[in-house]
């Protein structure tokens, strides 16, 4: 149990981070290279296997050094012999090296890759011409942009077609909405995981007192772990908030279920 719990925890955290990279790569090809064949089912299987193999690789060192230690003569508050799960490293440099490598592979590199891909996606969306637009004619009007008004006095229904300027404004708002969503995803990821990695690295190199260590491991670390793990649940909320089709689908699903 000692080896399993923390090892699986690191593996699952790394898998969620690597999945964000896979999603960013898929969106990059869908927007920047739309004519490509895309990801096939076989390719999807390779991606999933690659994500979990890479995640398992980041957790292997932790599983090798975790050891259950029993302290004879030391008892817990309920009278049982105290047993702890300790990391027994060959030397301090191994521990520091693993902490820095985990910081790089689970935070710095994924954040850099996702940020670069989303910047390129945003640039492509911003400079992409509106559908149906050309030099000599106004952009084509999307049927979703039409709206209907009802006059109760004359009992008539009127369909309003937006002008070219209004249509341009709608497309611009949609571009800004997607770019804003991508920016928020990157910022939330960076802010959610940064405190955990900073305190993890600092705890290895700083000369902390016993009282400080107790406070960190009993109060600070549980709080920042919750903040980091909450990132996995916040992303679907962000996607749903900025995706009108997803909101409509969920609304219809709840209406049918009720």
C-alpha distance (Angstrom), angle and dihedral (degrees) to the residues before:
residue distance angle dihedral
X1 . . .
X2 3.79 . .
X3 3.79 93.2 .
X4 3.79 95.6 36.7
X5 3.81 102.2 52.4
X6 3.80 101.2 52.4
X7 3.81 93.6 34.4
X8 3.80 92.8 53.5
X9 3.81 90.0 44.5
X10 3.81 92.6 56.4
X11 3.81 91.1 43.5
X12 3.82 93.0 52.2
X13 3.81 92.6 46.6
X14 3.80 91.2 50.4
X15 3.81 90.9 46.2
X16 3.82 91.7 54.1
X17 3.81 91.0 49.7
X18 3.81 93.5 47.2
X19 3.81 89.1 48.2
X20 3.81 88.7 58.6
X21 3.81 87.8 55.9
X22 3.81 90.9 50.1
X23 3.82 90.5 50.6
X24 3.81 91.2 48.9
X25 3.82 91.5 50.1
X26 3.80 91.2 49.0
X27 3.82 91.4 51.1
X28 3.78 91.1 46.3
X29 3.80 92.6 57.2
X30 3.81 92.0 42.0
X31 3.83 92.6 54.8
X32 3.81 106.5 26.5
X33 3.83 97.2 34.2
X34 3.82 104.1 26.6
X35 3.83 92.9 155.9
X36 3.79 92.9 62.6
X37 3.78 118.6 104.1
X38 3.80 91.6 -111.2
X39 3.77 127.5 -146.7
X40 3.80 116.2 -31.7
X41 3.79 124.3 -152.3
X42 3.80 89.8 -101.6
X43 3.79 90.2 50.3
X44 3.79 90.0 49.0
X45 3.79 90.4 54.8
X46 3.79 91.1 50.7
X47 3.81 90.2 50.3
X48 3.80 92.8 50.8
X49 3.80 92.0 47.3
X50 3.82 90.8 46.2
X51 3.81 91.8 50.9
X52 3.79 93.5 52.7
X53 3.81 95.0 41.0
X54 3.80 90.4 52.4
X55 3.80 90.3 45.8
X56 3.80 91.1 50.4
X57 3.80 89.5 50.0
X58 3.80 91.3 57.6
X59 3.81 91.4 52.7
X60 3.82 99.1 45.3
X61 3.85 95.9 86.8
X62 3.80 90.6 51.8
X63 3.78 91.6 51.7
X64 3.80 91.9 50.5
X65 3.81 96.3 53.6
X66 3.81 101.0 39.0
X67 3.80 110.4 106.4
X68 3.79 132.3 175.2
X69 3.82 109.7 -127.2
X70 3.81 124.7 -166.8
X71 3.82 118.6 -157.1
X72 3.78 109.7 -150.3
X73 3.79 112.7 -145.8
X74 3.82 92.8 20.4
X75 3.78 115.1 103.6
X76 3.77 135.5 -171.5
X77 3.80 124.9 -126.4
X78 3.82 90.9 -90.2
X79 3.83 92.2 53.1
X80 3.81 99.5 -102.8
X81 3.80 124.4 132.0
X82 3.80 109.2 -95.1
X83 3.79 114.9 -109.5
X84 3.79 122.3 -179.5
X85 3.78 136.1 -174.3
X86 3.81 106.9 -126.6
X87 3.79 134.9 179.6
X88 3.79 109.5 -124.1
X89 3.82 107.3 -166.2
X90 3.82 124.4 -177.3
X91 3.80 88.1 -123.1
X92 3.82 142.2 -15.7
X93 3.80 92.5 -98.3
X94 3.81 91.1 61.0
X95 3.78 90.7 54.0
X96 3.81 93.1 47.8
X97 3.79 91.9 45.6
X98 3.78 92.0 52.4
X99 3.80 91.8 48.4
X100 3.80 92.1 51.6
X101 3.81 93.2 44.8
X102 3.80 91.0 50.1
X103 3.80 89.3 49.2
X104 3.81 90.0 52.4
X105 3.82 98.9 42.9
X106 3.81 97.4 40.2
X107 3.80 100.4 37.1
X108 3.80 121.4 7.2
X109 3.81 98.8 43.8
X110 3.84 96.4 40.1
X111 3.81 91.7 45.9
X112 3.80 91.6 49.4
X113 3.82 93.7 47.1
X114 3.81 94.3 46.5
X115 3.81 92.4 45.2
X116 3.82 93.3 50.0
X117 3.81 93.0 47.2
X118 3.79 93.7 47.4
X119 3.82 91.4 47.7
X120 3.80 89.7 53.9
X121 3.81 90.6 46.6
X122 3.81 90.5 50.4
X123 3.80 92.1 49.5
X124 3.80 91.2 49.7
X125 3.81 91.9 49.2
X126 3.80 92.7 46.7
X127 3.80 95.8 51.0
X128 3.80 95.9 37.3
X129 3.84 111.1 111.0
X130 3.77 117.6 -117.6
X131 3.82 116.1 -97.2
X132 3.80 111.8 -85.8
X133 3.80 93.7 8.5
X134 3.80 120.7 139.0
X135 3.75 138.6 159.1
X136 3.78 95.4 -98.3
X137 3.78 104.2 38.0
X138 3.76 140.8 42.2
X139 3.80 119.5 -99.7
X140 3.76 117.5 -85.8
X141 3.77 115.4 -99.6
X142 3.76 118.2 -117.3
X143 3.78 115.9 -134.9
X144 3.80 88.9 -130.6
X145 3.80 89.1 64.0
X146 3.83 93.8 59.1
X147 3.78 117.3 100.5
X148 3.80 133.3 -168.9
X149 3.81 130.4 -141.4
X150 3.81 128.2 -164.8
X151 3.82 125.3 -147.3
X152 3.80 109.1 -153.9
X153 3.82 94.0 -166.9
X154 3.79 96.8 56.1
X155 3.82 94.1 25.6
X156 3.80 91.5 -130.1
X157 3.78 133.2 140.0
X158 3.80 119.0 -144.7
X159 3.80 126.4 -164.2
X160 3.79 113.0 -147.8
X161 3.79 119.8 -152.8
X162 3.81 114.1 -157.2
X163 3.76 118.8 -123.6
X164 3.80 123.1 -115.1
X165 3.81 90.6 -98.0
X166 3.80 91.5 50.8
X167 3.80 91.2 48.2
X168 3.81 90.7 50.5
X169 3.80 89.2 50.6
X170 3.82 91.5 51.8
X171 3.82 92.4 51.6
X172 3.80 90.5 46.8
X173 3.80 91.5 51.9
X174 3.79 90.5 50.5
X175 3.79 91.7 51.5
X176 3.79 91.4 49.2
X177 3.78 90.4 48.3
X178 3.82 93.3 54.6
X179 3.81 92.7 44.2
X180 3.80 90.5 48.7
X181 3.80 90.5 51.1
X182 3.82 92.7 51.2
X183 3.80 91.2 48.2
X184 3.80 92.4 50.2
X185 3.82 91.8 49.7
X186 3.82 91.2 54.4
X187 3.82 94.5 44.0
X188 3.82 93.5 47.1
X189 3.81 91.0 49.3
X190 3.81 91.8 49.5
X191 3.81 94.7 47.5
X192 3.82 95.0 42.6
X193 3.80 97.3 54.3
X194 3.80 102.0 30.2
X195 3.87 97.8 79.6
X196 3.81 92.5 51.4
X197 3.81 94.3 49.8
X198 3.80 93.3 43.8
X199 3.80 93.8 52.1
X200 3.80 91.4 43.6
X201 3.80 92.3 54.4
X202 3.81 93.8 40.3
X203 3.80 92.1 51.3
X204 3.81 89.7 58.1
X205 3.80 97.3 49.8
X206 3.81 104.1 29.3
X207 3.80 120.9 85.0
X208 3.80 98.2 -125.0
X209 3.79 125.2 -175.6
X210 3.79 121.4 -122.7
X211 3.81 91.8 -107.6
X212 3.80 91.0 52.2
X213 3.80 91.7 48.9
X214 3.81 91.1 51.1
X215 3.82 92.0 50.4
X216 3.80 92.4 46.9
X217 3.80 96.3 49.2
X218 3.80 95.9 41.0
X219 3.81 101.2 40.6
X220 3.82 114.9 6.0
X221 3.81 101.8 44.3
X222 3.85 95.8 48.1
X223 3.82 89.9 51.3
X224 3.80 96.2 49.5
X225 3.80 90.7 43.2
X226 3.80 88.6 58.0
X227 3.82 90.2 49.5
X228 3.81 91.7 50.1
X229 3.80 95.5 46.1
X230 3.80 90.8 46.5
X231 3.81 87.8 67.4
X232 3.81 89.4 75.3
X233 3.80 90.2 57.5
X234 3.80 96.8 41.1
X235 3.81 96.0 57.8
X236 3.84 95.7 66.9
X237 3.81 88.6 49.5
X238 3.81 90.7 52.4
X239 3.81 92.2 48.4
X240 3.80 91.5 47.8
X241 3.80 94.1 47.9
X242 3.81 93.0 54.3
X243 3.83 96.7 38.0
X244 3.80 112.4 81.3
X245 3.80 93.6 -173.3
X246 3.79 91.9 53.2
X247 3.81 91.6 49.4
X248 3.80 91.2 49.4
X249 3.80 91.1 48.2
X250 3.81 92.7 50.5
X251 3.79 90.8 46.5
X252 3.81 91.8 52.4
X253 3.81 90.5 45.6
X254 3.80 92.1 53.5
X255 3.80 91.3 45.8
X256 3.80 91.5 53.3
X257 3.81 92.5 46.3
X258 3.81 91.7 49.6
